[in-house]
């Protein structure tokens, strides 16, 4: 007890897990997400972002996994709700 207040012997560390889905995305994934919601095809993203098709596909997979989406319409809805587009 200090100054009349009780403190537990062990104080847990603040969580390092990011509960904000938008915060889980890398800056590049956010760029790809914005391109997706703007209607860019994978081929257009390759040209626009200067990355390979395989990288675009990997970013799309990671974005869907991080945001918990499987369909394009869900992805767009989540991106709008999070204020990313």
C-alpha distance (Angstrom), angle and dihedral (degrees) to the residues before:
residue distance angle dihedral
X1 . . .
X2 3.80 . .
X3 3.79 124.7 .
X4 3.78 90.0 -12.3
X5 3.81 93.8 -54.3
X6 3.77 125.3 109.1
X7 3.81 117.9 -132.8
X8 3.80 122.0 -168.5
X9 3.79 117.4 -116.9
X10 3.78 90.4 -119.6
X11 3.77 121.1 41.7
X12 3.81 111.8 -167.7
X13 3.78 118.0 -124.3
X14 3.80 116.8 -109.8
X15 3.76 112.0 -91.0
X16 3.78 114.2 -94.2
X17 3.81 90.3 -166.6
X18 3.78 109.9 105.4
X19 3.81 109.4 -132.4
X20 3.81 91.7 -175.0
X21 3.82 107.5 93.5
X22 3.80 91.7 -153.1
X23 3.79 90.0 53.3
X24 3.79 90.4 57.8
X25 3.81 92.1 63.4
X26 3.77 121.6 90.8
X27 3.81 118.7 -128.4
X28 3.82 89.3 -105.5
X29 3.81 91.8 50.5
X30 3.80 88.7 52.8
X31 3.83 88.8 52.1
X32 3.80 90.3 51.1
X33 3.81 91.2 45.9
X34 3.80 90.9 52.5
X35 3.80 90.0 49.0
X36 3.82 90.3 49.9
X37 3.80 92.5 50.6
X38 3.81 89.8 46.8
X39 3.79 89.2 59.5
X40 3.80 99.6 -105.2
X41 3.79 116.0 157.0
X42 3.79 119.6 -135.0
X43 3.81 89.7 -102.7
X44 3.81 91.2 51.7
X45 3.81 90.4 50.2
X46 3.81 89.1 52.9
X47 3.80 89.6 57.0
X48 3.80 96.8 37.1
X49 3.81 97.8 45.9
X50 3.80 98.5 31.1
X51 3.80 95.0 -126.3
X52 3.79 133.1 121.9
X53 3.78 125.0 -94.6
X54 3.80 89.6 -114.0
X55 3.83 89.8 55.4
X56 3.82 91.5 49.9
X57 3.80 90.0 50.9
X58 3.81 91.2 48.2
X59 3.81 91.7 49.7
X60 3.81 90.6 49.4
X61 3.81 90.9 50.4
X62 3.81 92.0 48.2
X63 3.81 92.8 46.7
X64 3.81 92.0 51.4
X65 3.79 90.8 47.0
X66 3.82 94.4 48.1
X67 3.81 93.7 45.6
X68 3.79 94.6 40.6
X69 3.79 95.3 -122.5
X70 3.79 132.5 136.1
X71 3.81 103.5 174.5
X72 3.79 128.3 61.0
X73 3.80 91.9 -125.9
X74 3.82 90.8 54.7
X75 3.79 90.7 48.3
X76 3.80 92.3 52.4
X77 3.82 91.5 46.0
X78 3.82 92.7 51.1
X79 3.82 91.6 46.1
X80 3.81 90.5 52.3
X81 3.81 92.6 46.1
X82 3.82 90.7 51.2
X83 3.80 91.7 48.4
X84 3.79 93.7 -118.3
X85 3.80 93.8 128.6
